[in-house]
Amino acid sequence: MLEGILQALKISSKEDTMTGTRLPRLLIVDDHPIFLDGLSQFLQTNNHRVESTARTPSAALDLVQQNAVDILIADVSMSEGGGPRGES
C-alpha cells in the first residue's frame, strides 16, 4: 500500500510567502491518533508545513492522489499494513 503512495507523490516548488523559501509539504500517516496529532502539532509549531494527516495507508493514498505532497512520514507497522510495500 505505501508503495502506491510513494508512486503517487507529486513535487511542487511553491514558496512560503512570508520567508520566500520553499516549505516541503508533509503527509503524516499513523494509526495511533495521539501520536499522529502530537507529531502534527509539534511539526507545525516548529514551522513545518503539514499538508495532511491520515490514519490508514488507503486514506493516505487518496490524499496523495488529490494533493501534492513532498515528504511522507509513515508508521511502518499499522494494522492495515505498513512497511515500504504496505506489508505488516
N, CA and C atoms as a LAMMPS dump frame, in Angstrom:
ITEM: TIMESTEP
0
ITEM: NUMBER OF ATOMS
264
ITEM: BOX BOUNDS ff ff ff
-5.0000000000000000e+02 5.0000000000000000e+02
-5.0000000000000000e+02 5.0000000000000000e+02
-5.0000000000000000e+02 5.0000000000000000e+02
ITEM: ATOMS id mol type element x y z
1 1 1 N 0.824 -1.198 0
2 1 2 C 0 0 0
3 1 3 C 0.869 1.263 0
4 2 1 N 1.897 1.317 0.866
5 2 2 C 2.739 2.508 0.896
6 2 3 C 3.53 2.677 -0.397
7 3 1 N 3.788 1.589 -1.093
8 3 2 C 4.466 1.7 -2.388
9 3 3 C 3.613 2.52 -3.358
10 4 1 N 2.312 2.288 -3.345
11 4 2 C 1.401 3.067 -4.187
12 4 3 C 1.391 4.533 -3.804
13 5 1 N 1.48 4.81 -2.508
14 5 2 C 1.531 6.194 -2.043
15 5 3 C 2.798 6.86 -2.549
16 6 1 N 3.921 6.155 -2.425
17 6 2 C 5.194 6.721 -2.865
18 6 3 C 5.182 7.016 -4.36
19 7 1 N 4.552 6.164 -5.146
20 7 2 C 4.49 6.379 -6.589
21 7 3 C 3.598 7.556 -6.948
22 8 1 N 2.614 7.846 -6.098
23 8 2 C 1.67 8.917 -6.402
24 8 3 C 2.129 10.284 -5.907
25 9 1 N 3.226 10.349 -5.139
26 9 2 C 3.7 11.63 -4.621
27 9 3 C 4.046 12.579 -5.764
28 10 1 N 3.652 13.848 -5.6
29 10 2 C 3.944 14.871 -6.597
30 10 3 C 4.83 15.933 -5.953
31 11 1 N 5.759 16.469 -6.692
32 11 2 C 6.658 17.502 -6.175
33 11 3 C 6.269 18.842 -6.8
34 12 1 N 6.242 19.877 -5.993
35 12 2 C 5.941 21.22 -6.456
36 12 3 C 6.953 22.182 -5.856
37 13 1 N 7.072 23.357 -6.412
38 13 2 C 8.08 24.292 -5.91
39 13 3 C 7.447 25.575 -5.384
40 14 1 N 6.306 25.494 -4.726
41 14 2 C 5.684 26.677 -4.145
42 14 3 C 6.551 27.222 -3.03
43 15 1 N 6.544 28.542 -2.874
44 15 2 C 7.343 29.188 -1.846
45 15 3 C 6.453 29.68 -0.722
46 16 1 N 6.999 29.734 0.477
47 16 2 C 6.32 30.326 1.618
48 16 3 C 6.298 31.829 1.392
49 17 1 N 5.119 32.447 1.477
50 17 2 C 5.007 33.864 1.168
51 17 3 C 5.662 34.754 2.219
52 18 1 N 5.798 34.273 3.445
53 18 2 C 6.406 35.091 4.494
54 18 3 C 7.93 35.108 4.394
55 19 1 N 8.535 33.98 4.089
56 19 2 C 10.001 33.913 4.098
57 19 3 C 10.603 33.852 2.707
58 20 1 N 9.8 33.54 1.708
59 20 2 C 10.327 33.396 0.362
60 20 3 C 11.03 32.077 0.134
61 21 1 N 10.996 31.196 1.117
62 21 2 C 11.621 29.889 0.964
63 21 3 C 10.557 28.826 0.758
64 22 1 N 10.944 27.766 0.129
65 22 2 C 10.025 26.667 -0.144
66 22 3 C 9.9 25.773 1.082
67 23 1 N 8.672 25.555 1.512
68 23 2 C 8.421 24.646 2.624
69 23 3 C 7.91 23.328 2.073
70 24 1 N 8.574 22.223 2.361
71 24 2 C 8.075 20.93 1.901
72 24 3 C 6.715 20.625 2.532
73 25 1 N 5.817 20.084 1.736
74 25 2 C 4.502 19.694 2.233
75 25 3 C 4.574 18.278 2.772
76 26 1 N 4.179 18.107 4.034
77 26 2 C 4.291 16.822 4.713
78 26 3 C 2.944 16.113 4.773
79 27 1 N 2.995 14.804 4.623
80 27 2 C 1.855 13.939 4.888
81 27 3 C 2.296 12.977 5.981
82 28 1 N 1.539 12.925 7.084
83 28 2 C 1.855 12.034 8.198
84 28 3 C 0.792 10.943 8.239
85 29 1 N 1.238 9.684 8.308
86 29 2 C 0.325 8.536 8.337
87 29 3 C 0.64 7.688 9.561
88 30 1 N -0.352 7.547 10.433
89 30 2 C -0.179 6.721 11.63
90 30 3 C -1.556 6.323 12.139
91 31 1 N -1.687 5.082 12.589
92 31 2 C -2.986 4.62 13.073
93 31 3 C -3.208 4.906 14.554
94 32 1 N -2.252 5.553 15.21
95 32 2 C -2.409 5.95 16.61
96 32 3 C -2.71 7.442 16.652
97 33 1 N -3.958 7.822 16.955
98 33 2 C -4.343 9.238 16.87
99 33 3 C -3.549 10.164 17.787
100 34 1 N -3.157 9.702 18.952
101 34 2 C -2.391 10.568 19.862
102 34 3 C -1.024 10.886 19.263
103 35 1 N -0.352 9.883 18.698
104 35 2 C 0.948 10.117 18.072
105 35 3 C 0.779 10.988 16.828
106 36 1 N -0.225 10.689 16.015
107 36 2 C -0.476 11.439 14.784
108 36 3 C -0.709 12.917 15.09
109 37 1 N -1.603 13.201 16.042
110 37 2 C -1.897 14.587 16.4
111 37 3 C -0.696 15.27 17.047
112 38 1 N -0.006 14.54 17.917
113 38 2 C 1.156 15.118 18.596
114 38 3 C 2.266 15.477 17.626
115 39 1 N 2.575 14.579 16.715
116 39 2 C 3.631 14.849 15.732
117 39 3 C 3.232 15.998 14.814
118 40 1 N 1.98 16.001 14.384
119 40 2 C 1.498 17.077 13.521
120 40 3 C 1.616 18.43 14.218
121 41 1 N 1.172 18.514 15.463
122 41 2 C 1.257 19.768 16.211
123 41 3 C 2.707 20.184 16.451
124 42 1 N 3.549 19.214 16.792
125 42 2 C 4.964 19.513 17.013
126 42 3 C 5.602 20.102 15.754
127 43 1 N 5.363 19.467 14.612
128 43 2 C 5.966 19.948 13.366
129 43 3 C 5.438 21.322 12.989
130 44 1 N 4.131 21.541 13.131
131 44 2 C 3.564 22.843 12.797
132 44 3 C 4.087 23.935 13.721
133 45 1 N 4.23 23.624 15
134 45 2 C 4.77 24.585 15.971
135 45 3 C 6.201 24.967 15.615
136 46 1 N 6.922 24.048 14.987
137 46 2 C 8.317 24.291 14.608
138 46 3 C 8.454 24.659 13.136
139 47 1 N 7.445 25.329 12.619
140 47 2 C 7.471 25.939 11.28
141 47 3 C 7.579 24.955 10.124
142 48 1 N 6.947 23.803 10.256
143 48 2 C 6.87 22.867 9.144
144 48 3 C 5.449 22.88 8.603
145 49 1 N 5.309 22.555 7.363
146 49 2 C 4.004 22.599 6.697
147 49 3 C 3.412 21.194 6.625
148 50 1 N 2.488 20.892 7.533
149 50 2 C 1.794 19.61 7.496
150 50 3 C 0.585 19.783 6.58
151 51 1 N 0.693 19.214 5.389
152 51 2 C -0.36 19.344 4.383
153 51 3 C -1.574 18.495 4.759
154 52 1 N -1.329 17.269 5.234
155 52 2 C -2.417 16.341 5.54
156 52 3 C -1.951 15.305 6.545
157 53 1 N -2.935 14.672 7.19
158 53 2 C -2.676 13.51 8.032
159 53 3 C -3.679 12.431 7.663
160 54 1 N -3.295 11.181 7.89
161 54 2 C -4.182 10.051 7.609
162 54 3 C -3.94 8.968 8.639
163 55 1 N -4.985 8.174 8.907
164 55 2 C -4.863 7.1 9.897
165 55 3 C -4.705 5.728 9.27
166 56 1 N -4.821 5.631 7.935
167 56 2 C -4.638 4.35 7.241
168 56 3 C -3.861 4.584 5.954
169 57 1 N -3.169 3.554 5.466
170 57 2 C -2.478 3.688 4.184
171 57 3 C -3.44 4.001 3.031
172 58 1 N -4.635 3.421 3.043
173 58 2 C -5.572 3.692 1.946
174 58 3 C -6.048 5.142 1.969
175 59 1 N -6.267 5.705 3.156
176 59 2 C -6.635 7.119 3.256
177 59 3 C -5.479 8.004 2.793
178 60 1 N -4.249 7.606 3.12
179 60 2 C -3.073 8.361 2.678
180 60 3 C -2.964 8.352 1.16
181 61 1 N -3.221 7.201 0.542
182 61 2 C -3.168 7.115 -0.916
183 61 3 C -4.191 8.048 -1.548
184 62 1 N -5.396 8.092 -0.996
185 62 2 C -6.417 9.013 -1.501
186 62 3 C -5.944 10.461 -1.394
187 63 1 N -5.337 10.823 -0.253
188 63 2 C -4.851 12.186 -0.07
189 63 3 C -3.729 12.53 -1.039
190 64 1 N -2.825 11.6 -1.265
191 64 2 C -1.697 11.84 -2.173
192 64 3 C -2.198 12.035 -3.603
193 65 1 N -3.22 11.308 -3.972
194 65 2 C -3.757 11.44 -5.329
195 65 3 C -4.484 12.77 -5.518
196 66 1 N -4.951 13.383 -4.425
197 66 2 C -5.677 14.65 -4.507
198 66 3 C -4.79 15.867 -4.262
199 67 1 N -3.718 15.696 -3.494
200 67 2 C -2.876 16.82 -3.067
201 67 3 C -1.41 16.535 -3.367
202 68 1 N -0.693 17.59 -3.705
203 68 2 C 0.748 17.454 -3.892
204 68 3 C 1.414 17.359 -2.522
205 69 1 N 2.283 16.384 -2.35
206 69 2 C 2.996 16.154 -1.095
207 69 3 C 4.465 15.933 -1.436
208 70 1 N 5.349 16.511 -0.621
209 70 2 C 6.78 16.354 -0.846
210 70 3 C 7.397 15.268 0.022
211 71 1 N 6.931 15.165 1.272
212 71 2 C 7.529 14.233 2.228
213 71 3 C 6.437 13.411 2.897
214 72 1 N 6.667 12.11 2.963
215 72 2 C 5.751 11.19 3.629
216 72 3 C 6.417 10.676 4.898
217 73 1 N 5.738 10.858 6.03
218 73 2 C 6.182 10.295 7.303
219 73 3 C 5.147 9.248 7.669
220 74 1 N 5.551 7.975 7.716
221 74 2 C 4.573 6.906 7.913
222 74 3 C 5.03 5.901 8.959
223 75 1 N 4.072 5.458 9.749
224 75 2 C 4.261 4.34 10.663
225 75 3 C 4.427 3.09 9.804
226 76 1 N 5.446 2.305 10.059
227 76 2 C 5.679 1.112 9.236
228 76 3 C 5.038 -0.146 9.814
229 77 1 N 4.27 -0.005 10.891
230 77 2 C 3.605 -1.183 11.456
231 77 3 C 2.145 -0.881 11.796
232 78 1 N 1.401 -0.4 10.813
233 78 2 C -0.018 -0.1 11.016
234 78 3 C -0.85 -1.363 10.867
235 79 1 N -2.025 -1.363 11.491
236 79 2 C -2.882 -2.55 11.455
237 79 3 C -3.365 -2.86 10.037
238 80 1 N -3.554 -1.837 9.191
239 80 2 C -3.992 -2.064 7.809
240 80 3 C -2.827 -2.492 6.912
241 81 1 N -1.652 -2.359 7.41
242 81 2 C -0.457 -2.702 6.628
243 81 3 C 0.528 -1.572 6.7
244 82 1 N 1.766 -1.893 6.746
245 82 2 C 2.793 -0.874 6.822
246 82 3 C 4.019 -1.336 6.084
247 83 1 N 5.1 -0.678 6.328
248 83 2 C 6.347 -1.026 5.653
249 83 3 C 6.395 -0.429 4.27
250 84 1 N 7.539 -0.486 3.635
251 84 2 C 7.712 0.131 2.322
252 84 3 C 6.813 -0.447 1.238
253 85 1 N 6.375 -1.669 1.393
254 85 2 C 5.499 -2.27 0.393
255 85 3 C 4.078 -2.461 0.921
256 86 1 N 3.76 -1.829 2.048
257 86 2 C 2.423 -1.94 2.603
258 86 3 C 2.167 -3.262 3.277
259 87 1 N 3.23 -3.938 3.681
260 87 2 C 3.083 -5.24 4.34
261 87 3 C 3.203 -5.064 5.842
262 88 1 N 2.544 -5.928 6.601
263 88 2 C 2.695 -5.841 8.062
264 88 3 C 3.661 -6.872 8.558
